[in-house]
Amino acid sequence: MPTERKAHPMDGLKERLRQILRAIPPGSSIYYIDYPVYNNGGDLLIMKGAEAFFRDNGIRVKARYSVLDFPDRLSIPGDHIIVLQGGGNFGDLYPAHQRLREKIVAEYPFHRIVVLPQTIFYRDEGQFDRSARVFGKHRDVHLFVRDPSSYAMAAKKFDRCSLYLSPDMAHQLWPIRPAASPGKELLCFYRTDIERTGEQGLLETNAQGDYLDWGSLYNKVERKSITMIGKMMARGGGALPLQAIWGRYSDYLVEKAVKRFSVYRQVQTSRLHGHILSCLMDKPNGLLDNSYGKNSSYYHTWTSGIPTARLEAMP
């Protein structure tokens, strides 16, 4: 008799995503809004996970729009569900995405709206209250969040929404097979943006290994290509099939990240999706926290049971 494969903790996280089918039933027709057209590979992994989830469950994507090309007025059939990209931009750190999210909620009061798993963070309580007023006027918003803190905040402020605690959409990509055998020891995949911590800076002075972030993973030509596609989308694109072009190019960008991670035996990262990608590849990895606790909260909620993952103690 063949031996059954022992369930991996990542199998359970992928299975947990199936609760989204309570809000987006199999076979639904959807408009997918706010997918990323920029060089954050973590958000690209989320997008690829979402698209895989749609395919795996017979969910028909009738139209796609990014923050760059969503029109001022758009007629959406009443039986279509509006699905908003997941990630970590729900709040006031990334206002363009929050403005689009609130525009959708305000202008489509009779559609079901589903926000895929997000982390919520506001620096300004007044902005949080303003968002809550917008969401409070809609009666069919389904909000998925990635950690208990976001859930508690949403339960307090968004009391008319249907709330769910869920892992990140990138888990739908499990498993990702490495593209090569590792020949190097350590990849230090560190944030270089507003979520970087001072403690990370102390580690950077001592850590051994190769340093990368999403911005430096992609070369100058690739970054220019991403910017060019985004600008063309914002202008309307003319006759070019920009969504299809971006779909193929973003596949290439994700594959490049997988190839780069593959050559290292272990990863140390302050990028949540550096951690999640490592887990998808079953690669040993240490996770550092970001500036507002998103990473440690995610680890304690979802990935602490993965044998190859650990949360780093900060100096």
C-alpha positions in Angstrom: 0.0 0.0 0.0 1.3 3.5 -0.9 2.2 5.7 2.1 -0.1 8.7 2.5 1.6 12.0 2.5 1.5 13.6 5.9 -0.4 16.9 5.9 1.8 20.0 6.0 0.7 23.1 8.0 0.7 25.0 4.8 -2.0 22.6 3.5 -4.2 23.8 6.3 -3.6 27.5 5.5 -4.5 26.9 1.9 -7.6 25.0 2.9 -8.6 27.9 5.3 -8.9 30.2 2.2 -12.0 28.2 1.2 -14.1 30.2 3.7 -14.0 33.0 1.1 -16.4 30.9 -0.9 -19.0 31.8 1.7 -18.9 35.4 0.2 -17.9 34.5 -3.4 -19.7 31.2 -4.2 -18.1 28.9 -6.8 -19.2 29.9 -10.3 -19.7 33.6 -9.4 -19.0 36.4 -11.8 -16.8 39.1 -10.4 -15.1 42.4 -11.1 -11.5 42.2 -9.6 -10.4 45.7 -8.5 -7.1 47.2 -7.3 -4.7 44.6 -8.5 -1.1 45.8 -8.2 0.8 47.4 -11.1 4.1 48.2 -9.4 7.3 46.5 -8.2 6.2 45.1 -4.8 6.6 41.4 -5.4 4.6 40.6 -2.2 1.5 42.2 -3.7 2.2 40.4 -6.9 2.2 37.1 -5.0 -1.1 38.1 -3.4 -2.5 38.8 -6.9 -1.3 35.5 -8.3 -2.8 33.7 -5.3 -6.1 35.4 -5.8 -6.2 34.6 -9.5 -5.3 30.9 -8.7 -8.2 30.9 -6.2 -10.6 32.2 -8.8 -9.5 29.6 -11.3 -9.5 26.7 -8.8 -13.1 27.5 -7.8 -14.7 28.3 -11.1 -15.0 32.1 -10.3 -15.3 34.0 -13.5 -13.4 37.3 -13.6 -15.4 39.5 -16.0 -13.2 42.6 -15.7 -10.0 43.7 -13.9 -9.0 47.3 -12.9 -6.0 48.7 -11.0 -5.9 52.0 -9.1 -4.4 53.4 -12.3 -7.2 52.7 -14.8 -10.4 52.4 -12.7 -12.8 54.8 -14.5 -14.7 57.6 -12.8 -18.0 55.9 -13.8 -18.4 52.2 -14.4 -21.5 50.3 -14.9 -21.2 46.9 -13.2 -24.0 44.3 -13.6 -26.0 43.9 -10.4 -25.5 40.2 -10.2 -21.6 40.6 -10.3 -19.6 40.6 -7.1 -17.0 43.4 -6.7 -13.8 41.8 -5.3 -11.0 44.1 -3.9 -7.4 43.0 -3.8 -6.0 41.9 -0.4 -2.7 43.0 1.2 -1.5 45.4 3.7 -2.7 48.8 2.4 -6.0 49.1 4.2 -5.7 52.3 6.2 -3.9 55.7 5.8 -0.4 54.6 5.0 -1.2 54.1 1.3 -4.0 56.6 0.6 -4.5 56.0 -3.2 -5.7 52.4 -2.5 -7.9 53.3 0.4 -9.5 56.1 -1.6 -10.4 53.6 -4.4 -11.7 51.1 -1.9 -14.0 53.8 -0.3 -15.1 55.0 -3.7 -16.2 51.5 -4.6 -18.1 51.1 -1.3 -19.8 54.5 -1.7 -20.7 54.3 -5.4 -22.0 50.7 -5.5 -24.4 50.4 -2.5 -26.4 47.5 -4.0 -23.5 45.2 -5.0 -21.9 42.6 -2.8 -18.4 43.8 -2.1 -15.7 41.5 -0.9 -12.3 42.7 0.5 -9.8 39.9 0.3 -7.5 39.4 3.3 -6.0 42.7 4.5 -4.0 44.1 7.4 -5.6 47.2 8.8 -3.5 50.1 10.2 -4.3 53.7 10.7 -2.0 56.4 12.2 -4.9 58.9 12.4 -8.0 57.8 14.4 -9.9 60.5 12.6 -9.2 58.9 9.2 -10.2 55.5 10.7 -13.5 57.0 11.8 -14.1 58.6 8.3 -13.5 55.2 6.7 -15.9 53.6 9.1 -18.6 56.0 8.1 -18.2 55.1 4.5 -18.3 51.4 5.1 -21.2 51.8 7.6 -23.5 52.9 4.8 -23.2 49.7 2.9 -25.1 46.6 3.9 -23.3 43.8 2.0 -19.5 44.2 2.5 -17.5 41.1 3.4 -14.2 42.0 4.9 -11.4 39.4 5.4 -8.5 40.4 7.6 -5.2 38.7 8.2 -4.7 39.1 12.0 -6.6 39.3 15.3 -5.7 43.0 15.8 -7.2 43.9 12.4 -10.2 41.8 13.3 -10.7 43.6 16.6 -10.4 47.0 15.0 -12.8 46.1 12.2 -15.3 44.6 14.7 -15.3 47.9 16.6 -15.4 50.3 13.6 -17.0 48.3 10.7 -19.9 46.8 12.6 -22.1 46.4 9.5 -19.5 44.4 7.6 -19.4 40.6 7.7 -15.9 39.9 9.2 -13.7 36.9 8.7 -10.1 36.0 9.9 -8.1 34.6 7.0 -4.6 33.9 5.9 -3.1 35.8 3.0 -4.2 35.0 -0.6 -0.6 33.9 -1.5 -1.2 30.7 0.4 -3.3 29.5 -2.6 0.0 29.1 -4.5 1.2 26.3 -2.1 3.4 24.4 -2.9 6.0 26.3 -5.0 8.9 24.1 -6.1 12.4 25.7 -5.9 13.8 26.5 -9.4 17.3 25.3 -8.4 19.4 23.7 -5.7 20.7 26.2 -3.1 24.4 27.2 -3.6 24.5 30.2 -1.2 23.8 30.3 2.5 21.8 33.4 3.5 19.5 35.9 1.8 18.8 39.0 3.9 15.5 40.2 2.3 15.0 43.5 4.2 12.5 46.3 4.0 13.8 49.7 2.8 10.6 51.7 3.1 8.4 53.4 5.8 7.8 50.1 7.6 11.5 49.4 8.3 12.4 49.4 12.0 15.5 50.7 13.9 16.1 47.2 15.2 16.4 46.0 11.6 19.1 48.6 11.2 21.1 47.2 14.0 20.9 43.7 12.5 22.0 45.1 9.1 25.4 46.1 10.6 26.1 42.5 11.7 24.3 40.2 9.4 26.2 38.0 6.9 24.7 37.3 3.5 23.3 39.0 0.4 21.0 42.0 0.8 17.9 42.5 -1.3 14.5 44.1 -1.3 11.7 44.0 -3.9 13.1 47.2 -5.4 16.7 45.8 -5.8 15.5 42.3 -6.8 14.3 43.8 -10.1 16.9 45.5 -12.3 16.7 48.9 -13.9 15.2 47.7 -17.1 12.5 45.7 -15.2 11.7 48.7 -13.0 11.4 51.0 -16.0 9.2 48.4 -17.7 6.9 48.3 -14.7 6.7 52.1 -14.6 6.0 52.3 -18.3 3.2 49.8 -18.2 1.7 51.7 -15.3 1.9 55.0 -17.1 0.3 53.6 -20.2 -2.6 52.1 -18.1 -3.1 55.5 -16.4 -3.3 57.1 -19.9 -5.7 54.5 -21.2 -3.3 52.3 -23.2 -4.9 52.8 -26.6 -5.1 49.6 -28.6 -2.6 47.7 -26.6 -3.9 44.8 -24.4 -2.1 46.2 -21.3 -3.9 43.9 -18.8 -2.7 40.8 -20.7 0.8 42.2 -21.1 1.0 43.0 -17.4 -0.4 39.5 -16.5 2.4 37.9 -18.4 5.1 40.3 -17.2 4.0 39.9 -13.6 4.3 36.1 -14.0 7.9 36.7 -15.1 8.6 39.0 -12.0 7.2 36.4 -9.6 9.2 33.6 -11.3 12.3 35.8 -10.9 11.7 36.0 -7.2 11.3 32.2 -6.9 14.5 31.7 -8.8 16.4 34.1 -6.6 15.1 32.6 -3.4 15.9 29.1 -4.7 19.6 29.6 -4.6 19.8 30.3 -0.9 19.6 27.7 1.9 17.9 30.1 4.3 16.2 33.5 4.3 16.1 36.3 6.9 13.4 38.9 6.1 11.4 41.8 7.4 9.1 41.5 4.3 5.9 39.5 5.2 5.9 38.1 1.7 9.6 37.3 1.9 8.5 35.1 4.8 5.4 33.7 3.0 7.3 33.0 -0.2 9.9 31.1 1.8 7.1 29.1 3.5 5.5 28.4 0.1 8.9 27.0 -1.0 9.3 25.2 2.4 12.6 27.0 2.9 14.1 27.8 6.3 13.4 31.4 7.2 13.6 33.9 10.0 11.0 36.7 10.2 11.8 40.2 11.6 8.9 42.5 12.6 7.9 45.6 10.7 7.2 49.0 12.1 3.6 48.3 13.4 3.7 44.7 14.3 2.1 43.2 11.1 4.7 40.5 10.7 4.8 39.2 14.2 1.0 39.2 14.4 0.8 37.2 11.2 3.4 34.7 12.4 1.6 34.1 15.7 -1.7 33.8 14.0 -0.8 31.6 11.0 2.8 30.4 10.4 4.2 29.7 13.9 3.5 25.9 13.3 5.6 25.7 10.2 8.8 23.8 11.1 11.0 25.8 8.7 9.8 29.3 10.0 10.8 31.2 13.1 10.3 34.7 14.5 13.6 36.4 15.1 14.2 38.0 18.5 15.1 41.6 18.0 18.2 43.2 19.6 
